[in-house]
Amino acid sequence: MTSRGLTPEQTQRVVAIALDLAREGSTEQLLEFVEHGLPVNASDAAGNTLLMLAAYHGHADTVGALLRLGADPELRNARDQAPIAGALFKGADDVVAVLRQAGADLDSGTPTARAAASMFGRAHLLTN
């Protein structure tokens, strides 16, 4: 049994549900999972964290809430992609602003946020 009396399979299912909530931007429900013990940096097998999925799918409110609970904006997935680069790729300007305010490193990951911004004509989001 794992923490909170769950089997590994049950824990895996809880993480999968939380990852779906992050993709959907279901902030309140997702925060309940975290407040009841789900690690805020939980991830899938590919290393995509709750924050990464919320950022990639353009949910600035969810991203902000996860950051306030201690989510690490620097965690990259197995492909070395950072949440801010994913948000730039998707054109989620509001998410980029939230991650920048949280101090996301513009030079980490592959591609870096700076490179992604340049590739997709979004470099203006990284000035100032």
Residue frames relative to the residue before (quaternion, step in Angstrom):
aa qw qx qy qz dx dy dz
M 1.0000 0.0000 0.0000 0.0000 0.00 0.00 0.00
T 0.3430 -0.7185 0.5691 0.2056 3.51 -1.14 0.68
S 0.7624 -0.3349 0.2527 0.4926 3.55 -1.27 -0.17
R 0.8170 0.2204 -0.2126 0.4886 3.52 -1.22 0.69
G 0.6114 -0.6175 0.3365 0.3628 3.59 1.18 0.49
L 0.4943 0.6555 -0.4357 0.3690 3.59 1.17 0.37
T 0.4594 -0.6318 0.5396 0.3140 3.55 -1.15 0.60
P 0.6561 -0.4927 0.3633 0.4413 3.62 -1.16 0.28
E 0.6372 0.5267 -0.3309 0.4550 3.60 1.00 -0.74
Q 0.6556 0.4972 -0.3094 0.4767 3.58 0.99 -0.81
T 0.6294 0.5255 -0.3261 0.4705 3.56 1.00 -0.81
Q 0.6407 0.5246 -0.3161 0.4630 3.58 0.96 -0.87
R 0.6570 0.5063 -0.3068 0.4669 3.59 1.00 -0.81
V 0.6314 0.5234 -0.3299 0.4675 3.61 0.99 -0.80
V 0.6494 0.5012 -0.3171 0.4759 3.59 0.94 -0.87
A 0.6447 0.5259 -0.3254 0.4494 3.61 0.94 -0.84
I 0.6418 0.5075 -0.3218 0.4765 3.59 0.98 -0.80
A 0.6617 0.5069 -0.3051 0.4605 3.58 0.93 -0.91
L 0.6337 0.5210 -0.3325 0.4652 3.59 0.99 -0.76
D 0.6327 0.5140 -0.3258 0.4788 3.60 1.02 -0.73
L 0.6363 0.5232 -0.3261 0.4637 3.58 1.00 -0.80
A 0.6324 0.5188 -0.3280 0.4726 3.59 1.05 -0.76
R 0.6432 0.5228 -0.3181 0.4602 3.60 0.96 -0.85
E 0.7179 0.4578 -0.2322 0.4701 3.55 1.02 -0.89
G 0.4035 -0.7125 0.4773 0.3189 3.58 1.20 -0.42
S 0.3565 0.7254 -0.5004 0.3104 3.58 1.13 0.66
T 0.1626 -0.8692 0.4606 0.0771 3.51 0.60 1.27
E 0.6967 0.4903 -0.3024 0.4276 3.59 0.67 -1.04
Q 0.6724 0.4837 -0.3015 0.4722 3.58 0.89 -0.89
L 0.6506 0.5233 -0.3167 0.4501 3.57 0.95 -0.87
L 0.6578 0.5150 -0.3127 0.4519 3.57 0.95 -0.85
E 0.5884 0.5616 -0.3669 0.4515 3.58 1.11 -0.60
F 0.6260 0.5276 -0.3388 0.4637 3.59 0.98 -0.79
V 0.6816 0.4844 -0.2864 0.4677 3.57 0.87 -0.98
E 0.6714 0.5012 -0.3017 0.4550 3.59 0.91 -0.87
H 0.7069 0.4184 -0.2545 0.5103 3.60 1.22 -0.44
G 0.7767 -0.4238 0.1698 0.4340 3.56 1.16 0.55
L 0.4953 0.6251 -0.4659 0.3832 3.62 1.15 -0.07
P 0.4678 -0.6709 0.4814 0.3152 3.61 -0.78 0.90
V 0.5057 -0.6816 0.4435 0.2880 3.58 -0.86 0.99
N 0.7164 0.3944 -0.2434 0.5215 3.59 1.21 -0.42
A 0.2204 0.7845 -0.5446 0.1985 3.59 1.14 0.57
S 0.0606 -0.8145 0.5770 -0.0028 3.56 -1.06 0.76
D 0.5117 -0.6097 0.5025 0.3374 3.51 -1.35 0.23
A 0.7501 -0.4027 0.2746 0.4469 3.58 -1.31 -0.01
A 0.6854 0.4635 -0.2768 0.4887 3.60 1.19 -0.49
G 0.5744 -0.6333 0.3574 0.3757 3.56 1.28 0.17
N 0.4494 0.6713 -0.4696 0.3563 3.59 1.22 0.26
T 0.2702 -0.7818 0.5460 0.1328 3.55 -0.58 1.18
L 0.6930 -0.4203 0.3690 0.4550 3.54 -1.34 0.10
L 0.6601 0.5160 -0.2970 0.4581 3.56 0.96 -0.92
M 0.6362 0.5321 -0.3265 0.4535 3.58 0.93 -0.89
L 0.7020 0.4702 -0.2788 0.4565 3.59 0.81 -0.96
A 0.6421 0.5042 -0.3281 0.4752 3.59 0.99 -0.76
A 0.6527 0.5108 -0.3098 0.4659 3.59 1.00 -0.84
Y 0.6788 0.5095 -0.2915 0.4411 3.57 0.83 -0.99
H 0.7363 0.3985 -0.2205 0.5004 3.56 1.08 -0.70
G 0.5740 -0.6841 0.3312 0.3045 3.56 1.28 0.41
H 0.4740 0.6803 -0.4362 0.3497 3.60 1.10 0.57
A 0.1973 -0.8350 0.5060 0.0882 3.57 0.23 1.32
D 0.6398 0.5224 -0.3426 0.4475 3.62 0.95 -0.76
T 0.6570 0.4993 -0.3056 0.4750 3.57 0.98 -0.85
V 0.6288 0.5311 -0.3280 0.4636 3.57 0.98 -0.86
G 0.6708 0.5016 -0.2975 0.4582 3.59 0.87 -0.93
A 0.6580 0.5090 -0.3077 0.4618 3.56 0.95 -0.86
L 0.6572 0.4977 -0.3136 0.4712 3.60 0.94 -0.83
L 0.6340 0.5226 -0.3300 0.4649 3.58 1.00 -0.77
R 0.6472 0.5176 -0.3201 0.4590 3.60 0.96 -0.82
L 0.6939 0.4445 -0.2722 0.4967 3.59 1.15 -0.57
G 0.6703 -0.5502 0.2790 0.4125 3.57 1.28 0.19
A 0.3345 0.7364 -0.5248 0.2656 3.62 1.16 0.30
D 0.3923 -0.7315 0.5194 0.2031 3.54 -1.01 0.88
P 0.3092 -0.7850 0.5053 0.1809 3.63 -0.46 1.15
E 0.6438 0.5426 -0.3126 0.4398 3.59 1.26 -0.20
L 0.4991 0.6469 -0.4509 0.3593 3.62 1.17 -0.14
R 0.1630 -0.7907 0.5873 0.0578 3.53 -0.78 1.11
N 0.5069 -0.6481 0.4715 0.3173 3.55 -1.17 0.54
A 0.7529 -0.4036 0.2746 0.4414 3.56 -1.33 -0.03
R 0.6695 0.4610 -0.2931 0.5033 3.60 1.23 -0.35
D 0.4971 -0.6907 0.3811 0.3615 3.57 1.37 0.27
Q 0.4266 0.6879 -0.4708 0.3510 3.58 1.13 0.65
A 0.2903 -0.7524 0.5733 0.1448 3.55 -1.01 0.91
P 0.6448 -0.5456 0.3642 0.3923 3.61 -1.11 0.56
I 0.6716 0.5064 -0.3226 0.4341 3.61 0.88 -0.84
A 0.6313 0.5130 -0.3406 0.4714 3.61 1.03 -0.67
G 0.6308 0.5294 -0.3290 0.4621 3.58 1.05 -0.73
A 0.6535 0.5038 -0.3079 0.4736 3.57 1.00 -0.83
L 0.6298 0.5178 -0.3312 0.4749 3.60 1.03 -0.73
F 0.6345 0.5404 -0.3169 0.4526 3.57 0.95 -0.90
K 0.7379 0.4182 -0.2193 0.4821 3.58 0.95 -0.90
G 0.4670 -0.6977 0.4367 0.3233 3.59 1.24 -0.14
A 0.4033 0.7151 -0.4671 0.3283 3.57 1.18 0.56
D 0.1708 -0.8478 0.4962 0.0764 3.56 0.41 1.28
D 0.6567 0.5122 -0.3231 0.4495 3.60 0.96 -0.79
V 0.6284 0.5132 -0.3303 0.4823 3.59 1.09 -0.67
V 0.6144 0.5425 -0.3413 0.4601 3.59 0.99 -0.84
A 0.6569 0.5146 -0.3119 0.4542 3.59 0.90 -0.90
V 0.6564 0.5031 -0.3148 0.4657 3.61 0.92 -0.86
L 0.6838 0.4805 -0.2893 0.4667 3.59 0.91 -0.89
R 0.6210 0.5242 -0.3420 0.4718 3.60 1.04 -0.69
Q 0.6490 0.5165 -0.3173 0.4597 3.56 0.96 -0.87
A 0.6728 0.4808 -0.2832 0.4858 3.59 1.14 -0.64
G 0.5652 -0.6442 0.3635 0.3652 3.58 1.29 0.03
A 0.2275 0.7929 -0.5367 0.1775 3.60 1.13 0.48
D 0.4633 -0.6882 0.4986 0.2511 3.54 -0.96 0.97
L 0.3176 -0.7834 0.5115 0.1541 3.57 -0.62 1.16
D 0.7243 0.4350 -0.2297 0.4830 3.57 1.28 -0.26
S 0.5903 0.5582 -0.3921 0.4315 3.61 1.17 0.30
G 0.7299 0.4282 -0.3171 0.4281 3.52 -1.27 0.41
T 0.3106 -0.7255 0.5894 0.1727 3.49 -1.42 0.18
P 0.4520 -0.3769 -0.7645 0.2630 1.53 -0.81 2.33
T 0.5862 -0.5355 0.4462 0.4129 3.55 -1.25 0.25
A 0.6454 -0.4948 0.3948 0.4275 3.57 -1.25 0.24
R 0.6302 0.5328 -0.3402 0.4508 3.59 0.99 -0.75
A 0.6668 0.4904 -0.3019 0.4730 3.59 0.94 -0.87
A 0.6465 0.5132 -0.3199 0.4650 3.59 0.97 -0.87
A 0.6443 0.5214 -0.3225 0.4572 3.58 0.95 -0.85
S 0.6600 0.5015 -0.3025 0.4706 3.56 0.97 -0.84
M 0.6554 0.5326 -0.3079 0.4382 3.60 0.90 -0.93
F 0.7964 0.3187 -0.1360 0.4956 3.54 0.95 -0.93
G 0.5412 -0.6687 0.3816 0.3380 3.58 1.22 0.46
R 0.5377 0.6350 -0.3826 0.4016 3.56 1.10 0.68
A 0.2714 0.8077 -0.4908 0.1819 3.60 1.24 0.34
H 0.5756 0.6060 -0.3786 0.3975 3.60 1.11 -0.59
L 0.6086 0.5724 -0.3512 0.4226 3.60 1.16 -0.47
L 0.7194 0.4499 -0.2419 0.4707 3.56 1.20 -0.44
T 0.5362 0.5994 -0.4248 0.4155 3.57 1.22 0.16
N 0.7609 0.2943 -0.2903 0.5002 3.54 -1.21 0.70
